[in-house]
Amino acid sequence: MARVLKPGGRAVILEFASPRNRLFRAVYHFYFLRVLPWLGGLISQRSAYQYLPDSVLEFPDRETFKSMMEAAGFSDVRIHDLTGGIAAVHVGTRSA
C-alpha cells in the first residue's frame, strides 16, 4: 500500500480485533468461537463460519500491526477501536 500511495497519502485499514477489556473479551470470544460457528452451522456448513474466528485470531494484535505499518513506510500510525474493540481502524500516512 505504501508503494502505491503518494507521499502524504493515507491508508485506512478496518480489521476485526480482540476487545481490550478482559471481561468483554471473554464474553466476545465465547460468542465468536462457540456460538457463532454453531449458529452458522445450523443454516450452512460449520466450516464456513469457523474460518472467520480462526482468521481473526491469527491477525496480528494492534501494536504489532502498527509496527508492521511503520516498518512498511507509514508514519503517524493511529488506531481507533470500534464497537468496544471488536473492530479497529488503523490509519497511517505514507512518509515522504
ZAVO-69202 format. One record per atom (N, C-alpha, C): residue number from 1; residue in one letter; chain; atom name; x, y, z. Coordinates in nm, 2 decimals. Layout:
+------+------+-------+------+--------+--------+--------+
! resi ! resn ! chain ! name !   east !  north !     up !
+------+------+-------+------+--------+--------+--------+
!  NUM !    A !     A !   CA !      X !      Y !      Z !
...
+------+------+-------+------+--------+--------+--------+
***
This chain:
+------+------+-------+------+--------+--------+--------+
! resi ! resn ! chain ! name !   east !  north !     up !
+------+------+-------+------+--------+--------+--------+
!    1 !    M !     A !    N !   0.08 !  -0.12 !   0.00 !
!    1 !    M !     A !   CA !   0.00 !   0.00 !   0.00 !
!    1 !    M !     A !    C !   0.09 !   0.13 !   0.00 !
!    2 !    A !     A !    N !   0.19 !   0.12 !   0.08 !
!    2 !    A !     A !   CA !   0.28 !   0.24 !   0.09 !
!    2 !    A !     A !    C !   0.34 !   0.27 !  -0.05 !
!    3 !    R !     A !    N !   0.37 !   0.17 !  -0.13 !
!    3 !    R !     A !   CA !   0.44 !   0.18 !  -0.25 !
!    3 !    R !     A !    C !   0.35 !   0.26 !  -0.35 !
!    4 !    V !     A !    N !   0.22 !   0.24 !  -0.35 !
!    4 !    V !     A !   CA !   0.13 !   0.29 !  -0.45 !
!    4 !    V !     A !    C !   0.06 !   0.43 !  -0.40 !
!    5 !    L !     A !    N !   0.08 !   0.46 !  -0.28 !
!    5 !    L !     A !   CA !   0.02 !   0.59 !  -0.23 !
!    5 !    L !     A !    C !   0.12 !   0.70 !  -0.26 !
!    6 !    K !     A !    N !   0.07 !   0.82 !  -0.28 !
!    6 !    K !     A !   CA !   0.15 !   0.94 !  -0.30 !
!    6 !    K !     A !    C !   0.20 !   0.98 !  -0.16 !
!    7 !    P !     A !    N !   0.32 !   1.04 !  -0.16 !
!    7 !    P !     A !   CA !   0.37 !   1.09 !  -0.03 !
!    7 !    P !     A !    C !   0.26 !   1.18 !   0.04 !
!    8 !    G !     A !    N !   0.23 !   1.15 !   0.16 !
!    8 !    G !     A !   CA !   0.13 !   1.22 !   0.24 !
!    8 !    G !     A !    C !  -0.01 !   1.15 !   0.23 !
!    9 !    G !     A !    N !  -0.02 !   1.05 !   0.14 !
!    9 !    G !     A !   CA !  -0.14 !   0.97 !   0.13 !
!    9 !    G !     A !    C !  -0.17 !   0.89 !   0.25 !
!   10 !    R !     A !    N !  -0.29 !   0.86 !   0.27 !
!   10 !    R !     A !   CA !  -0.33 !   0.78 !   0.39 !
!   10 !    R !     A !    C !  -0.39 !   0.65 !   0.35 !
!   11 !    A !     A !    N !  -0.35 !   0.55 !   0.43 !
!   11 !    A !     A !   CA !  -0.41 !   0.42 !   0.42 !
!   11 !    A !     A !    C !  -0.50 !   0.40 !   0.55 !
!   12 !    V !     A !    N !  -0.62 !   0.35 !   0.52 !
!   12 !    V !     A !   CA !  -0.71 !   0.33 !   0.63 !
!   12 !    V !     A !    C !  -0.75 !   0.18 !   0.62 !
!   13 !    I !     A !    N !  -0.73 !   0.10 !   0.73 !
!   13 !    I !     A !   CA !  -0.75 !  -0.04 !   0.73 !
!   13 !    I !     A !    C !  -0.85 !  -0.07 !   0.84 !
!   14 !    L !     A !    N !  -0.95 !  -0.14 !   0.81 !
!   14 !    L !     A !   CA !  -1.05 !  -0.18 !   0.91 !
!   14 !    L !     A !    C !  -1.04 !  -0.33 !   0.92 !
!   15 !    E !     A !    N !  -1.02 !  -0.38 !   1.05 !
!   15 !    E !     A !   CA !  -1.00 !  -0.52 !   1.07 !
!   15 !    E !     A !    C !  -1.07 !  -0.55 !   1.20 !
!   16 !    F !     A !    N !  -1.11 !  -0.68 !   1.21 !
!   16 !    F !     A !   CA !  -1.16 !  -0.73 !   1.34 !
!   16 !    F !     A !    C !  -1.05 !  -0.73 !   1.44 !
!   17 !    A !     A !    N !  -1.08 !  -0.72 !   1.57 !
!   17 !    A !     A !   CA !  -0.98 !  -0.72 !   1.67 !
!   17 !    A !     A !    C !  -1.04 !  -0.79 !   1.79 !
!   18 !    S !     A !    N !  -0.95 !  -0.81 !   1.89 !
!   18 !    S !     A !   CA !  -0.99 !  -0.87 !   2.02 !
!   18 !    S !     A !    C !  -1.01 !  -0.75 !   2.12 !
!   19 !    P !     A !    N !  -1.13 !  -0.74 !   2.18 !
!   19 !    P !     A !   CA !  -1.15 !  -0.63 !   2.28 !
!   19 !    P !     A !    C !  -1.04 !  -0.63 !   2.38 !
!   20 !    R !     A !    N !  -1.01 !  -0.51 !   2.43 !
!   20 !    R !     A !   CA !  -0.91 !  -0.49 !   2.53 !
!   20 !    R !     A !    C !  -0.96 !  -0.52 !   2.67 !
!   21 !    N !     A !    N !  -1.08 !  -0.50 !   2.70 !
!   21 !    N !     A !   CA !  -1.14 !  -0.52 !   2.83 !
!   21 !    N !     A !    C !  -1.15 !  -0.67 !   2.85 !
!   22 !    R !     A !    N !  -1.09 !  -0.73 !   2.96 !
!   22 !    R !     A !   CA !  -1.09 !  -0.87 !   2.98 !
!   22 !    R !     A !    C !  -1.23 !  -0.94 !   2.99 !
!   23 !    L !     A !    N !  -1.32 !  -0.88 !   3.06 !
!   23 !    L !     A !   CA !  -1.45 !  -0.94 !   3.07 !
!   23 !    L !     A !    C !  -1.52 !  -0.94 !   2.94 !
!   24 !    F !     A !    N !  -1.52 !  -0.82 !   2.87 !
!   24 !    F !     A !   CA !  -1.59 !  -0.82 !   2.74 !
!   24 !    F !     A !    C !  -1.52 !  -0.91 !   2.64 !
!   25 !    R !     A !    N !  -1.39 !  -0.92 !   2.64 !
!   25 !    R !     A !   CA !  -1.31 !  -1.01 !   2.56 !
!   25 !    R !     A !    C !  -1.35 !  -1.16 !   2.58 !
!   26 !    A !     A !    N !  -1.37 !  -1.20 !   2.71 !
!   26 !    A !     A !   CA !  -1.41 !  -1.33 !   2.74 !
!   26 !    A !     A !    C !  -1.55 !  -1.36 !   2.68 !
!   27 !    V !     A !    N !  -1.64 !  -1.27 !   2.70 !
!   27 !    V !     A !   CA !  -1.78 !  -1.29 !   2.65 !
!   27 !    V !     A !    C !  -1.78 !  -1.30 !   2.50 !
!   28 !    Y !     A !    N !  -1.71 !  -1.20 !   2.44 !
!   28 !    Y !     A !   CA !  -1.70 !  -1.20 !   2.29 !
!   28 !    Y !     A !    C !  -1.63 !  -1.32 !   2.24 !
!   29 !    H !     A !    N !  -1.52 !  -1.37 !   2.29 !
!   29 !    H !     A !   CA !  -1.46 !  -1.49 !   2.24 !
!   29 !    H !     A !    C !  -1.55 !  -1.61 !   2.26 !
!   30 !    F !     A !    N !  -1.62 !  -1.62 !   2.37 !
!   30 !    F !     A !   CA !  -1.72 !  -1.73 !   2.38 !
!   30 !    F !     A !    C !  -1.82 !  -1.73 !   2.27 !
!   31 !    Y !     A !    N !  -1.88 !  -1.61 !   2.24 !
!   31 !    Y !     A !   CA !  -1.97 !  -1.60 !   2.13 !
!   31 !    Y !     A !    C !  -1.91 !  -1.63 !   2.00 !
!   32 !    F !     A !    N !  -1.79 !  -1.56 !   1.97 !
!   32 !    F !     A !   CA !  -1.73 !  -1.57 !   1.84 !
!   32 !    F !     A !    C !  -1.67 !  -1.71 !   1.81 !
!   33 !    L !     A !    N !  -1.63 !  -1.78 !   1.91 !
!   33 !    L !     A !   CA !  -1.56 !  -1.91 !   1.89 !
!   33 !    L !     A !    C !  -1.66 !  -2.03 !   1.91 !
!   34 !    R !     A !    N !  -1.76 !  -2.01 !   1.99 !
!   34 !    R !     A !   CA !  -1.86 !  -2.12 !   2.02 !
!   34 !    R !     A !    C !  -2.00 !  -2.10 !   1.96 !
!   35 !    V !     A !    N !  -2.06 !  -1.99 !   1.98 !
!   35 !    V !     A !   CA !  -2.19 !  -1.96 !   1.94 !
!   35 !    V !     A !    C !  -2.21 !  -1.94 !   1.80 !
!   36 !    L !     A !    N !  -2.13 !  -1.84 !   1.74 !
!   36 !    L !     A !   CA !  -2.14 !  -1.81 !   1.60 !
!   36 !    L !     A !    C !  -2.12 !  -1.93 !   1.51 !
!   37 !    P !     A !    N !  -2.01 !  -2.01 !   1.52 !
!   37 !    P !     A !   CA !  -2.00 !  -2.12 !   1.44 !
!   37 !    P !     A !    C !  -2.11 !  -2.22 !   1.45 !
!   38 !    W !     A !    N !  -2.16 !  -2.24 !   1.57 !
!   38 !    W !     A !   CA !  -2.27 !  -2.33 !   1.59 !
!   38 !    W !     A !    C !  -2.40 !  -2.28 !   1.52 !
!   39 !    L !     A !    N !  -2.43 !  -2.15 !   1.54 !
!   39 !    L !     A !   CA !  -2.55 !  -2.09 !   1.47 !
!   39 !    L !     A !    C !  -2.53 !  -2.10 !   1.32 !
!   40 !    G !     A !    N !  -2.42 !  -2.06 !   1.28 !
!   40 !    G !     A !   CA !  -2.39 !  -2.07 !   1.13 !
!   40 !    G !     A !    C !  -2.40 !  -2.21 !   1.08 !
!   41 !    G !     A !    N !  -2.36 !  -2.31 !   1.16 !
!   41 !    G !     A !   CA !  -2.37 !  -2.45 !   1.11 !
!   41 !    G !     A !    C !  -2.51 !  -2.50 !   1.10 !
!   42 !    L !     A !    N !  -2.61 !  -2.43 !   1.17 !
!   42 !    L !     A !   CA !  -2.75 !  -2.47 !   1.16 !
!   42 !    L !     A !    C !  -2.80 !  -2.43 !   1.02 !
!   43 !    I !     A !    N !  -2.75 !  -2.33 !   0.96 !
!   43 !    I !     A !   CA !  -2.80 !  -2.29 !   0.83 !
!   43 !    I !     A !    C !  -2.71 !  -2.31 !   0.71 !
!   44 !    S !     A !    N !  -2.59 !  -2.35 !   0.74 !
!   44 !    S !     A !   CA !  -2.49 !  -2.37 !   0.63 !
!   44 !    S !     A !    C !  -2.38 !  -2.46 !   0.69 !
!   45 !    Q !     A !    N !  -2.27 !  -2.47 !   0.61 !
!   45 !    Q !     A !   CA !  -2.16 !  -2.55 !   0.66 !
!   45 !    Q !     A !    C !  -2.09 !  -2.48 !   0.77 !
!   46 !    R !     A !    N !  -2.06 !  -2.56 !   0.88 !
!   46 !    R !     A !   CA !  -2.00 !  -2.50 !   1.00 !
!   46 !    R !     A !    C !  -1.86 !  -2.45 !   0.97 !
!   47 !    S !     A !    N !  -1.79 !  -2.52 !   0.88 !
!   47 !    S !     A !   CA !  -1.65 !  -2.48 !   0.84 !
!   47 !    S !     A !    C !  -1.65 !  -2.33 !   0.79 !
!   48 !    A !     A !    N !  -1.75 !  -2.29 !   0.72 !
!   48 !    A !     A !   CA !  -1.76 !  -2.16 !   0.66 !
!   48 !    A !     A !    C !  -1.76 !  -2.05 !   0.78 !
!   49 !    Y !     A !    N !  -1.83 !  -2.09 !   0.89 !
!   49 !    Y !     A !   CA !  -1.84 !  -2.00 !   1.00 !
!   49 !    Y !     A !    C !  -1.73 !  -2.01 !   1.10 !
!   50 !    Q !     A !    N !  -1.65 !  -2.12 !   1.08 !
!   50 !    Q !     A !   CA !  -1.53 !  -2.13 !   1.17 !
!   50 !    Q !     A !    C !  -1.41 !  -2.06 !   1.11 !
!   51 !    Y !     A !    N !  -1.41 !  -2.03 !   0.98 !
!   51 !    Y !     A !   CA !  -1.30 !  -1.97 !   0.92 !
!   51 !    Y !     A !    C !  -1.28 !  -1.83 !   0.97 !
!   52 !    L !     A !    N !  -1.39 !  -1.75 !   0.99 !
!   52 !    L !     A !   CA !  -1.37 !  -1.61 !   1.03 !
!   52 !    L !     A !    C !  -1.31 !  -1.60 !   1.17 !
!   53 !    P !     A !    N !  -1.36 !  -1.67 !   1.27 !
!   53 !    P !     A !   CA !  -1.29 !  -1.66 !   1.40 !
!   53 !    P !     A !    C !  -1.14 !  -1.71 !   1.40 !
!   54 !    D !     A !    N !  -1.12 !  -1.81 !   1.32 !
!   54 !    D !     A !   CA !  -0.98 !  -1.86 !   1.31 !
!   54 !    D !     A !    C !  -0.89 !  -1.75 !   1.25 !
!   55 !    S !     A !    N !  -0.93 !  -1.69 !   1.14 !
!   55 !    S !     A !   CA !  -0.85 !  -1.59 !   1.07 !
!   55 !    S !     A !    C !  -0.84 !  -1.46 !   1.16 !
!   56 !    V !     A !    N !  -0.94 !  -1.42 !   1.23 !
!   56 !    V !     A !   CA !  -0.93 !  -1.31 !   1.32 !
!   56 !    V !     A !    C !  -0.83 !  -1.33 !   1.43 !
!   57 !    L !     A !    N !  -0.83 !  -1.45 !   1.49 !
!   57 !    L !     A !   CA !  -0.73 !  -1.48 !   1.59 !
!   57 !    L !     A !    C !  -0.59 !  -1.49 !   1.54 !
!   58 !    E !     A !    N !  -0.57 !  -1.51 !   1.42 !
!   58 !    E !     A !   CA !  -0.44 !  -1.52 !   1.36 !
!   58 !    E !     A !    C !  -0.38 !  -1.38 !   1.32 !
!   59 !    F !     A !    N !  -0.47 !  -1.28 !   1.31 !
!   59 !    F !     A !   CA !  -0.43 !  -1.15 !   1.27 !
!   59 !    F !     A !    C !  -0.34 !  -1.09 !   1.38 !
!   60 !    P !     A !    N !  -0.24 !  -1.01 !   1.34 !
!   60 !    P !     A !   CA !  -0.15 !  -0.95 !   1.45 !
!   60 !    P !     A !    C !  -0.23 !  -0.86 !   1.54 !
!   61 !    D !     A !    N !  -0.19 !  -0.85 !   1.67 !
!   61 !    D !     A !   CA !  -0.26 !  -0.76 !   1.76 !
!   61 !    D !     A !    C !  -0.23 !  -0.61 !   1.72 !
!   62 !    R !     A !    N !  -0.30 !  -0.52 !   1.78 !
!   62 !    R !     A !   CA !  -0.29 !  -0.38 !   1.74 !
!   62 !    R !     A !    C !  -0.15 !  -0.32 !   1.73 !
!   63 !    E !     A !    N !  -0.07 !  -0.35 !   1.84 !
!   63 !    E !     A !   CA !   0.06 !  -0.29 !   1.84 !
!   63 !    E !     A !    C !   0.15 !  -0.35 !   1.74 !
!   64 !    T !     A !    N !   0.14 !  -0.48 !   1.72 !
!   64 !    T !     A !   CA !   0.22 !  -0.55 !   1.62 !
!   64 !    T !     A !    C !   0.19 !  -0.50 !   1.48 !
!   65 !    F !     A !    N !   0.06 !  -0.48 !   1.45 !
!   65 !    F !     A !   CA !   0.02 !  -0.43 !   1.32 !
!   65 !    F !     A !    C !   0.07 !  -0.29 !   1.30 !
!   66 !    K !     A !    N !   0.06 !  -0.21 !   1.41 !
!   66 !    K !     A !   CA !   0.11 !  -0.07 !   1.40 !
!   66 !    K !     A !    C !   0.26 !  -0.07 !   1.36 !
!   67 !    S !     A !    N !   0.34 !  -0.16 !   1.43 !
!   67 !    S !     A !   CA !   0.48 !  -0.17 !   1.40 !
!   67 !    S !     A !    C !   0.50 !  -0.21 !   1.26 !
!   68 !    M !     A !    N !   0.42 !  -0.30 !   1.21 !
!   68 !    M !     A !   CA !   0.43 !  -0.35 !   1.07 !
!   68 !    M !     A !    C !   0.40 !  -0.24 !   0.97 !
!   69 !    M !     A !    N !   0.30 !  -0.16 !   1.00 !
!   69 !    M !     A !   CA !   0.28 !  -0.04 !   0.91 !
!   69 !    M !     A !    C !   0.39 !   0.06 !   0.91 !
!   70 !    E !     A !    N !   0.45 !   0.08 !   1.03 !
!   70 !    E !     A !   CA !   0.56 !   0.18 !   1.04 !
!   70 !    E !     A !    C !   0.68 !   0.12 !   0.96 !
!   71 !    A !     A !    N !   0.71 !  -0.01 !   0.97 !
!   71 !    A !     A !   CA !   0.82 !  -0.07 !   0.90 !
!   71 !    A !     A !    C !   0.80 !  -0.07 !   0.75 !
!   72 !    A !     A !    N !   0.67 !  -0.06 !   0.71 !
!   72 !    A !     A !   CA !   0.64 !  -0.06 !   0.56 !
!   72 !    A !     A !    C !   0.64 !   0.09 !   0.51 !
!   73 !    G !     A !    N !   0.67 !   0.18 !   0.59 !
!   73 !    G !     A !   CA !   0.69 !   0.32 !   0.54 !
!   73 !    G !     A !    C !   0.58 !   0.42 !   0.58 !
!   74 !    F !     A !    N !   0.49 !   0.38 !   0.68 !
!   74 !    F !     A !   CA !   0.39 !   0.47 !   0.72 !
!   74 !    F !     A !    C !   0.43 !   0.54 !   0.85 !
!   75 !    S !     A !    N !   0.39 !   0.67 !   0.86 !
!   75 !    S !     A !   CA !   0.42 !   0.74 !   0.98 !
!   75 !    S !     A !    C !   0.28 !   0.79 !   1.04 !
!   76 !    D !     A !    N !   0.29 !   0.84 !   1.16 !
!   76 !    D !     A !   CA !   0.17 !   0.89 !   1.23 !
!   76 !    D !     A !    C !   0.06 !   0.78 !   1.23 !
!   77 !    V !     A !    N !   0.10 !   0.66 !   1.26 !
!   77 !    V !     A !   CA !   0.00 !   0.55 !   1.26 !
!   77 !    V !     A !    C !  -0.08 !   0.56 !   1.39 !
!   78 !    R !     A !    N !  -0.21 !   0.56 !   1.37 !
!   78 !    R !     A !   CA !  -0.31 !   0.56 !   1.48 !
!   78 !    R !     A !    C !  -0.41 !   0.45 !   1.47 !
!   79 !    I !     A !    N !  -0.46 !   0.41 !   1.59 !
!   79 !    I !     A !   CA !  -0.55 !   0.30 !   1.60 !
!   79 !    I !     A !    C !  -0.68 !   0.35 !   1.66 !
!   80 !    H !     A !    N !  -0.79 !   0.33 !   1.60 !
!   80 !    H !     A !   CA !  -0.92 !   0.37 !   1.66 !
!   80 !    H !     A !    C !  -1.00 !   0.24 !   1.68 !
!   81 !    D !     A !    N !  -1.04 !   0.21 !   1.81 !
!   81 !    D !     A !   CA !  -1.12 !   0.10 !   1.84 !
!   81 !    D !     A !    C !  -1.27 !   0.13 !   1.81 !
!   82 !    L !     A !    N !  -1.34 !   0.04 !   1.76 !
!   82 !    L !     A !   CA !  -1.48 !   0.05 !   1.73 !
!   82 !    L !     A !    C !  -1.56 !  -0.06 !   1.80 !
!   83 !    T !     A !    N !  -1.68 !  -0.04 !   1.84 !
!   83 !    T !     A !   CA !  -1.77 !  -0.14 !   1.90 !
!   83 !    T !     A !    C !  -1.70 !  -0.21 !   2.01 !
!   84 !    G !     A !    N !  -1.65 !  -0.14 !   2.10 !
!   84 !    G !     A !   CA !  -1.59 !  -0.20 !   2.22 !
!   84 !    G !     A !    C !  -1.46 !  -0.27 !   2.20 !
!   85 !    G !     A !    N !  -1.40 !  -0.25 !   2.08 !
!   85 !    G !     A !   CA !  -1.27 !  -0.31 !   2.05 !
!   85 !    G !     A !    C !  -1.29 !  -0.44 !   1.96 !
!   86 !    I !     A !    N !  -1.41 !  -0.47 !   1.92 !
!   86 !    I !     A !   CA !  -1.43 !  -0.58 !   1.83 !
!   86 !    I !     A !    C !  -1.37 !  -0.55 !   1.69 !
!   87 !    A !     A !    N !  -1.36 !  -0.43 !   1.65 !
!   87 !    A !     A !   CA !  -1.30 !  -0.39 !   1.53 !
!   87 !    A !     A !    C !  -1.21 !  -0.27 !   1.56 !
!   88 !    A !     A !    N !  -1.11 !  -0.26 !   1.47 !
!   88 !    A !     A !   CA !  -1.01 !  -0.15 !   1.49 !
!   88 !    A !     A !    C !  -0.98 !  -0.09 !   1.35 !
!   89 !    V !     A !    N !  -0.97 !   0.04 !   1.35 !
!   89 !    V !     A !   CA !  -0.93 !   0.11 !   1.23 !
!   89 !    V !     A !    C !  -0.79 !   0.16 !   1.24 !
!   90 !    H !     A !    N !  -0.70 !   0.12 !   1.15 !
!   90 !    H !     A !   CA !  -0.56 !   0.16 !   1.15 !
!   90 !    H !     A !    C !  -0.54 !   0.26 !   1.04 !
!   91 !    V !     A !    N !  -0.49 !   0.38 !   1.08 !
!   91 !    V !     A !   CA !  -0.47 !   0.48 !   0.99 !
!   91 !    V !     A !    C !  -0.32 !   0.52 !   0.99 !
!   92 !    G !     A !    N !  -0.26 !   0.52 !   0.87 !
!   92 !    G !     A !   CA !  -0.12 !   0.56 !   0.86 !
!   92 !    G !     A !    C !  -0.10 !   0.65 !   0.74 !
!   93 !    T !     A !    N !   0.00 !   0.74 !   0.75 !
!   93 !    T !     A !   CA !   0.03 !   0.84 !   0.64 !
!   93 !    T !     A !    C !   0.16 !   0.79 !   0.58 !
!   94 !    R !     A !    N !   0.16 !   0.79 !   0.44 !
!   94 !    R !     A !   CA !   0.28 !   0.75 !   0.37 !
!   94 !    R !     A !    C !   0.39 !   0.86 !   0.39 !
!   95 !    S !     A !    N !   0.50 !   0.82 !   0.44 !
!   95 !    S !     A !   CA !   0.61 !   0.92 !   0.46 !
!   95 !    S !     A !    C !   0.66 !   0.97 !   0.32 !
!   96 !    A !     A !    N !   0.72 !   1.09 !   0.32 !
!   96 !    A !     A !   CA !   0.77 !   1.15 !   0.20 !
!   96 !    A !     A !    C !   0.89 !   1.08 !   0.14 !
+------+------+-------+------+--------+--------+--------+
***
